[in-house]
């Protein structure tokens, strides 16, 4: 998983043509801690996506701008446009995340433009 060190580095992933999964999380979040151990498996099972870790404490302004108010959450972009999101305050399971990502390969979701 890519862990951007600066806002500029994070912004560089937004416009990439590939499918980018922005994983919003925080180390103090118990539901994030629950999903951390299986994130490598999720990444391996979904090679068509690039996973980017977004620490909400470091990048709170981005979480707010993108309407991410619950963590862990996933926002997927392709060519700078949103194609899906799994954003809520509930704990997510490996199966739920994999099903969400599999659904993105079938249709193109919301298509909202995003920027940082």
Backbone as CSV, one residue per row, in Angstrom:
resi,resn,N_x,N_y,N_z,CA_x,CA_y,CA_z,C_x,C_y,C_z
1,UNK,0.845,-1.170,0.000,0.000,0.000,0.000,0.894,1.239,0.000
2,UNK,0.518,2.183,-0.799,1.265,3.433,-0.883,0.853,4.333,0.278
3,UNK,1.825,4.915,0.947,1.560,5.837,2.054,2.204,7.176,1.735
4,UNK,1.439,8.103,1.127,1.998,9.402,0.750,2.548,10.157,1.963
5,UNK,3.675,10.811,1.745,4.334,11.570,2.816,3.965,13.051,2.786
6,UNK,3.439,13.521,1.644,3.072,14.928,1.520,1.720,15.051,0.817
7,UNK,1.119,16.215,0.945,-0.135,16.488,0.254,0.080,16.450,-1.258
8,UNK,1.218,16.935,-1.706,1.528,16.916,-3.133,1.620,15.489,-3.663
9,UNK,2.258,14.630,-2.888,2.356,13.233,-3.306,0.968,12.601,-3.357
10,UNK,0.148,12.852,-2.363,-1.217,12.335,-2.354,-1.981,12.846,-3.575
11,UNK,-1.845,14.121,-3.874,-2.544,14.720,-5.015,-2.109,14.090,-6.327
12,UNK,-0.873,13.643,-6.414,-0.374,13.069,-7.670,-1.119,11.793,-8.060
13,UNK,-1.740,11.128,-7.113,-2.463,9.895,-7.412,-3.879,10.139,-7.911
14,UNK,-4.424,11.308,-7.650,-5.819,11.586,-7.986,-6.069,11.515,-9.488
15,UNK,-5.181,12.045,-10.286,-5.393,12.121,-11.731,-4.877,10.916,-12.512
16,UNK,-4.328,9.949,-11.844,-3.786,8.779,-12.557,-4.917,8.039,-13.278
17,UNK,-4.602,7.421,-14.424,-5.651,6.734,-15.185,-6.103,5.416,-14.558
18,UNK,-5.263,4.818,-13.735,-5.619,3.537,-13.114,-6.708,3.747,-12.062
19,UNK,-7.253,2.634,-11.610,-8.217,2.687,-10.514,-7.441,2.809,-9.207
20,UNK,-7.689,3.892,-8.489,-6.999,4.194,-7.236,-7.975,4.028,-6.074
21,UNK,-7.614,3.214,-5.087,-8.430,3.035,-3.889,-7.793,3.868,-2.777
22,UNK,-8.473,4.929,-2.373,-8.001,5.759,-1.271,-8.613,5.204,0.009
23,UNK,-7.755,4.628,0.837,-8.151,3.966,2.086,-7.978,4.969,3.221
24,UNK,-9.097,5.558,3.661,-9.089,6.533,4.747,-9.115,5.792,6.074
25,UNK,-8.134,6.122,6.933,-7.983,5.396,8.191,-7.278,6.278,9.215
26,UNK,-7.220,5.776,10.435,-6.450,6.416,11.510,-5.971,5.304,12.436
27,UNK,-4.766,5.459,12.950,-4.198,4.409,13.796,-4.946,4.216,15.110
28,UNK,-5.655,5.237,15.580,-6.399,5.126,16.838,-7.768,4.457,16.651
29,UNK,-8.161,4.204,15.403,-9.497,3.684,15.076,-9.544,2.163,15.250
30,UNK,-10.381,1.646,16.153,-10.431,0.193,16.365,-10.925,-0.578,15.134
31,UNK,-11.844,0.008,14.360,-12.318,-0.677,13.155,-11.233,-0.706,12.075
32,UNK,-10.375,0.299,12.065,-9.233,0.297,11.147,-8.247,-0.792,11.574
33,UNK,-8.000,-0.888,12.864,-7.102,-1.919,13.387,-7.618,-3.310,13.017
34,UNK,-8.933,-3.467,12.995,-9.557,-4.743,12.641,-9.238,-5.136,11.197
35,UNK,-9.228,-4.156,10.284,-9.046,-4.466,8.871,-7.581,-4.462,8.437
36,UNK,-6.697,-3.801,9.182,-5.270,-3.737,8.806,-4.673,-5.099,8.455
37,UNK,-4.874,-6.141,9.266,-4.205,-7.426,8.977,-4.589,-8.055,7.634
38,UNK,-5.785,-7.767,7.132,-6.205,-8.386,5.864,-6.042,-7.462,4.659
39,UNK,-5.601,-6.241,4.869,-5.416,-5.338,3.730,-4.423,-5.893,2.706
40,UNK,-3.307,-6.527,3.101,-2.427,-7.114,2.078,-3.133,-8.179,1.234
41,UNK,-4.004,-8.956,1.847,-4.766,-9.965,1.105,-5.743,-9.293,0.137
42,UNK,-6.412,-8.244,0.598,-7.358,-7.511,-0.251,-6.619,-6.936,-1.458
43,UNK,-5.453,-6.353,-1.213,-4.652,-5.814,-2.319,-4.255,-6.913,-3.297
44,UNK,-3.810,-8.047,-2.791,-3.375,-9.156,-3.650,-4.531,-9.711,-4.478
45,UNK,-5.731,-9.716,-3.917,-6.903,-10.243,-4.602,-7.506,-9.244,-5.587
46,UNK,-7.018,-8.003,-5.574,-7.553,-6.954,-6.442,-6.410,-6.205,-7.129
47,UNK,-5.633,-6.908,-7.955,-4.439,-6.298,-8.548,-4.733,-5.179,-9.539
48,UNK,-5.965,-5.054,-9.988,-6.310,-3.989,-10.936,-6.436,-2.622,-10.256
49,UNK,-6.330,-2.607,-8.934,-6.424,-1.373,-8.160,-5.075,-1.031,-7.524
50,UNK,-4.799,0.267,-7.409,-3.668,0.748,-6.632,-4.227,1.279,-5.323
51,UNK,-3.681,0.823,-4.199,-4.184,1.207,-2.881,-3.309,2.304,-2.277
52,UNK,-3.960,3.381,-1.834,-3.276,4.519,-1.233,-3.863,4.734,0.153
53,UNK,-3.002,4.708,1.142,-3.406,4.927,2.528,-3.504,6.429,2.796
54,UNK,-4.635,6.853,3.366,-4.840,8.261,3.688,-5.124,8.365,5.181
55,UNK,-4.133,8.832,5.925,-4.302,9.002,7.365,-5.174,10.235,7.619
56,UNK,-6.322,10.024,8.231,-7.267,11.127,8.447,-6.731,12.188,9.407
57,UNK,-5.828,11.826,10.283,-5.245,12.835,11.173,-4.299,13.752,10.398
58,UNK,-3.570,13.195,9.464,-2.628,13.973,8.651,-3.349,14.745,7.560
59,UNK,-4.348,14.124,6.944,-5.044,14.722,5.798,-6.527,14.961,6.091
60,UNK,-6.827,15.533,7.246,-8.219,15.796,7.651,-8.937,16.673,6.624
61,UNK,-8.245,17.639,6.069,-8.864,18.546,5.095,-9.342,17.775,3.861
62,UNK,-8.602,16.749,3.461,-9.004,15.933,2.312,-10.220,15.086,2.671
63,UNK,-10.190,14.493,3.846,-11.342,13.693,4.288,-12.606,14.558,4.311
64,UNK,-12.497,15.757,4.811,-13.657,16.654,4.860,-14.100,17.058,3.461
65,UNK,-13.147,17.420,2.622,-13.455,17.860,1.257,-14.126,16.745,0.460
66,UNK,-13.731,15.505,0.712,-14.291,14.359,0.002,-15.487,13.743,0.738
67,UNK,-15.977,14.405,1.796,-17.133,13.922,2.567,-16.919,12.533,3.155
68,UNK,-15.735,12.319,3.706,-15.416,11.071,4.399,-15.461,11.385,5.891
69,UNK,-16.554,10.994,6.532,-16.730,11.306,7.943,-16.759,10.070,8.826
70,UNK,-16.578,8.908,8.241,-16.489,7.667,8.999,-15.300,6.875,8.491
71,UNK,-14.620,6.215,9.386,-13.469,5.400,8.981,-13.569,4.028,9.629
72,UNK,-12.967,3.021,8.988,-12.268,3.043,7.713,-13.243,3.235,6.557
73,UNK,-12.787,3.927,5.527,-13.600,4.165,4.338,-12.730,4.079,3.096
74,UNK,-13.382,3.807,1.981,-12.693,3.609,0.714,-13.364,4.464,-0.359
75,UNK,-12.569,5.291,-1.040,-13.049,6.077,-2.171,-12.202,5.659,-3.367
76,UNK,-12.865,5.282,-4.449,-12.157,4.791,-5.625,-12.299,5.804,-6.755
77,UNK,-11.141,6.197,-7.304,-11.099,7.127,-8.424,-10.458,6.457,-9.622
78,UNK,-10.851,6.929,-10.793,-10.206,6.550,-12.041,-10.200,7.786,-12.917
79,UNK,-9.032,8.197,-13.377,-8.895,9.420,-14.163,-9.437,10.646,-13.429
80,UNK,-9.255,10.693,-12.113,-9.697,11.843,-11.337,-11.187,11.889,-11.077
81,UNK,-11.897,10.835,-11.429,-13.351,10.785,-11.225,-13.703,9.646,-10.278
82,UNK,-14.617,9.929,-9.386,-15.061,8.898,-8.450,-15.892,7.864,-9.187
83,UNK,-15.534,6.593,-8.960,-16.334,5.512,-9.541,-17.005,4.674,-8.453
84,UNK,-16.687,4.945,-7.195,-17.346,4.230,-6.109,-16.811,4.639,-4.759
85,UNK,-17.615,4.380,-3.743,-17.180,4.662,-2.383,-17.862,3.716,-1.404
86,UNK,-17.116,3.350,-0.416,-17.608,2.558,0.707,-17.269,3.403,1.933
87,UNK,-18.174,4.316,2.242,-17.936,5.307,3.292,-19.078,5.229,4.291
88,UNK,-18.749,4.828,5.493,-19.719,4.810,6.584,-18.953,4.600,7.882
89,UNK,-19.651,4.581,8.980,-19.000,4.447,10.284,-18.922,2.997,10.754
90,UNK,-19.412,2.059,9.943,-19.426,0.659,10.359,-18.084,-0.022,10.107
91,UNK,-17.833,-1.053,10.875,-16.665,-1.917,10.641,-16.870,-2.638,9.319
92,UNK,-15.808,-2.722,8.533,-15.877,-3.402,7.255,-15.133,-4.724,7.333
93,UNK,-15.630,-5.695,6.594,-14.980,-7.003,6.557,-14.242,-7.159,5.231
94,UNK,-13.367,-8.125,5.184,-12.637,-8.435,3.953,-13.619,-8.753,2.827
95,UNK,-14.618,-9.575,3.106,-15.592,-9.947,2.080,-16.371,-8.735,1.585
96,UNK,-16.773,-7.860,2.488,-17.521,-6.668,2.108,-16.684,-5.768,1.188
97,UNK,-15.422,-5.593,1.520,-14.536,-4.756,0.714,-14.304,-5.396,-0.655
98,UNK,-14.055,-6.706,-0.686,-13.851,-7.400,-1.962,-15.098,-7.341,-2.842
99,UNK,-16.277,-7.473,-2.254,-17.523,-7.382,-3.026,-17.707,-5.969,-3.591
100,UNK,-17.401,-4.980,-2.771,-17.480,-3.587,-3.219,-16.554,-3.369,-4.419
101,UNK,-15.310,-3.822,-4.319,-14.346,-3.637,-5.403,-14.744,-4.424,-6.647
102,UNK,-15.254,-5.640,-6.475,-15.701,-6.444,-7.611,-16.834,-5.741,-8.351
103,UNK,-17.714,-5.081,-7.625,-18.814,-4.342,-8.241,-18.336,-3.176,-9.087
104,UNK,-17.188,-2.626,-8.770,-16.651,-1.505,-9.541,-16.129,-1.937,-10.890
105,UNK,-15.844,-3.212,-11.044,-15.395,-3.715,-12.334,-16.567,-3.930,-13.285
106,UNK,-17.794,-3.853,-12.760,-18.980,-4.093,-13.575,-19.617,-2.797,-14.065
107,UNK,-19.637,-1.760,-13.197,-20.224,-0.498,-13.626,-19.352,0.657,-13.153
108,UNK,-19.664,1.818,-13.584,-18.775,2.945,-13.356,-19.214,3.902,-12.247
109,UNK,-20.176,3.578,-11.448,-20.456,4.367,-10.251,-20.862,5.799,-10.511
110,UNK,-20.447,6.704,-9.613,-20.940,8.071,-9.549,-20.324,9.044,-10.551
111,UNK,-19.051,8.893,-10.849,-18.352,9.783,-11.766,-18.297,11.225,-11.298
112,UNK,-18.061,11.453,-10.019,-17.816,12.803,-9.518,-16.368,13.167,-9.745
113,UNK,-16.109,14.421,-10.110,-14.744,14.895,-10.244,-14.166,15.184,-8.860
114,UNK,-12.885,14.863,-8.679,-12.213,15.095,-7.403,-10.943,15.874,-7.618
115,UNK,-10.584,16.629,-6.612,-9.314,17.340,-6.628,-8.834,17.507,-5.193
116,UNK,-7.573,17.851,-5.075,-6.996,18.103,-3.760,-6.549,19.546,-3.726
